[in-house]
Amino acid sequence: RYFHVGSGGTSFIGGATVISAGSYPGTVPQRAYWALEFGIGQTNISGTRTVLFPNSGYSGAPYMQVTAFDPTATGKNVGVQTVTATGFTVNSFAAAPTSASSITFFWQSLGTRAL
């Protein structure tokens, strides 16, 4: 990661794994950076799963995307129930309010981390 140290403070200016986005978090000087985490999970027998974000989470609740991926998941869905700075909970269901167990899902989160 590359930083600029000046009289107004330290600013994050880039790095090899930096996300190229149309905006940056915070105000000038930049005191946060965009972070992307992703993974795979599976709901339990009651149709839920709580996932903790790796790398110490985010500075606030991130944007979330969850997609069901399971050969037996035809007609079954997953949805995010809650999102916090440290993790999220997924519910899987066949037809509301009936839950579906053992549904595999991919997840992706995009949020900010303060410097």
C-alpha positions in Angstrom: 0.0 0.0 0.0 1.2 3.5 -0.8 0.6 6.5 1.4 1.3 10.2 1.2 2.3 11.9 4.4 1.8 15.7 4.4 0.9 18.6 6.7 -2.8 17.8 6.3 -2.4 14.2 7.4 -1.7 10.8 5.9 -3.6 9.9 2.7 -3.9 6.4 1.1 -3.0 6.7 -2.6 -3.0 3.1 -3.9 -1.5 -0.3 -4.0 -1.3 -3.5 -5.9 -4.6 -4.9 -4.6 -6.6 -1.7 -4.6 -10.1 -1.6 -6.0 -10.5 0.9 -8.8 -13.8 2.7 -8.0 -15.4 5.9 -9.3 -15.4 7.4 -5.8 -13.4 7.0 -2.6 -14.7 6.9 0.9 -14.4 9.9 3.2 -13.1 13.3 2.4 -9.8 14.8 1.4 -7.3 13.7 2.6 -8.4 10.1 2.2 -8.4 8.3 5.5 -10.1 5.1 4.4 -10.0 2.6 1.6 -12.4 0.3 -0.2 -12.1 -3.4 0.8 -13.6 -6.4 -0.9 -14.1 -9.8 0.8 -15.8 -12.9 -0.7 -16.3 -16.6 0.1 -18.6 -19.6 0.1 -20.9 -20.9 2.8 -23.8 -23.3 3.4 -26.9 -22.8 5.5 -27.4 -25.2 8.4 -30.4 -27.5 9.1 -32.5 -24.5 10.2 -31.8 -22.6 7.0 -29.5 -20.0 8.5 -25.7 -19.2 8.6 -23.8 -16.4 10.2 -20.5 -15.5 8.5 -17.8 -13.4 10.1 -15.8 -11.2 7.8 -12.1 -12.0 7.6 -9.4 -9.4 8.1 -11.1 -7.6 11.1 -14.3 -6.6 9.3 -15.1 -3.1 8.1 -15.5 0.4 9.5 -19.3 0.1 9.0 -21.8 -2.2 7.4 -20.7 -3.1 3.9 -22.7 -3.6 0.7 -23.6 -7.3 0.4 -24.3 -9.7 -2.4 -25.4 -13.4 -1.8 -26.1 -15.9 -4.5 -27.4 -19.5 -4.1 -25.3 -22.1 -5.8 -26.4 -25.6 -5.4 -27.5 -28.3 -7.9 -30.4 -29.1 -5.6 -31.3 -25.5 -5.1 -33.9 -25.2 -7.9 -36.7 -23.0 -6.6 -34.8 -22.2 -3.4 -33.4 -18.8 -2.5 -31.0 -17.2 -0.1 -31.2 -13.7 1.4 -29.3 -11.6 3.8 -31.1 -11.1 7.1 -28.6 -8.8 8.9 -25.4 -7.1 8.1 -22.9 -5.5 10.6 -19.3 -4.3 10.3 -18.1 -7.7 11.5 -20.4 -10.2 9.7 -23.8 -11.1 8.2 -26.5 -13.7 8.5 -28.1 -15.6 5.6 -31.5 -17.3 5.4 -32.4 -19.9 2.9 -36.0 -20.7 1.9 -38.0 -22.7 -0.6 -41.2 -20.6 -0.4 -41.6 -18.0 2.4 -41.9 -18.7 5.3 -40.6 -22.3 4.7 -36.9 -22.5 5.3 -34.5 -24.7 3.2 -31.5 -26.4 4.8 -28.0 -27.0 3.4 -28.1 -24.5 0.6 -24.6 -23.5 -0.7 -24.1 -19.8 -1.4 -21.4 -17.5 -2.7 -21.1 -14.1 -0.9 -19.3 -10.8 -1.6 -19.0 -7.8 0.5 -17.7 -4.3 -0.4 -17.1 -1.7 2.3 -14.5 0.7 3.8 -11.8 0.4 6.4 -10.4 3.4 8.2 -6.7 3.9 8.1 
